Amino acid sequence: MDAKGFVLMAVEKLGWASEKEIVRFLDEAGEELSRLELERALEALLEAGKIERRGELYRRATPEAARSAFDALFKEEEPPEGGS
């Protein structure tokens, strides 16, 4: 597995995670990445749409199909016109 695979695995296991938490998880799993390798892997995963970033936290990106299904299920319907 390459650096991107290890970082993606860590983000999946941790949920919302900072770079520091990702490094700690990978160290405990026996996979050491340099700061540069981590930054490159995170950037590549962000560009590929595999993860998303909120502030300084990362998480697995929500698949587009799941997001559109959720939006369709909970969208507000407009009331009918000319009501009583």
N, C-alpha and C positions, 0 to 999 in steps of 0.2 A: 504494500500500500504506500502511496506517495504522501507528501506532506498535506495536500488538499484532502485526501481521504481521511487521514488521522484527525485533522482539524474538524472536518464535517462530522465525524463520529463523535468527537468531544462535544460539539455544539448540540448534536441530537441527544446525547445522554444528559447534558446539563440543563437544557432548556435555554433560558436567558443566561448568558455568560459574558463576562468581561475577558479581555485578553489574559489577564493575570489568572483567572479561574481556568481558562483553557490550558494555559501552560502548566498549572498545577495538576490538572487532570491527566495531561499527557505524560508528565513526569512520573506520576503514580502508576500509569499504565506501562512505563518503561520506554516511552518514545520521547526522546529529547529533540526539540526543534530550537534553532536559534531565533532570535527576535526578528531577523530579516526573513527567514523562512516562514515564520508565522504571519508576518505582515503580507508577504507575497501570496500566501495561501488564502488569507482572509480576503484580499483584494480580488483574487481570481474567482473565489466563490461568490463574492458580491456581484461581480460583473456577470457571472453565469446565472445569477438568480437563484442559487441554491440556498443562500442565507440572506437575512436582512439585518440591518443595523438600526438601532434606536439609541441615540446618544453614544455611549461607550459600550453598549451591550449588543451581543449578537444572538440570533436564534435561527432555527431552520425556517426557511421561507414557506409561507402558506401556498400550497399549489393553487394556481389560478382557477382551476375548475372548482375547487372547494370554496374559494372566496366568492366566485360568481354564484354558486348554488346557495351559499349563506345569504348573499345580498338579495337574490331572487325570493328566497323564503321569507325574509323579514322586511322587504320593501313596503313602504306605506302606500296603500292604494288611495287614489283620490275619490272623494265622495261623488256620487252621481249628481249631475247638474239638474236644476229645476226641482229639487227635492221639496218636501213639505215643511 
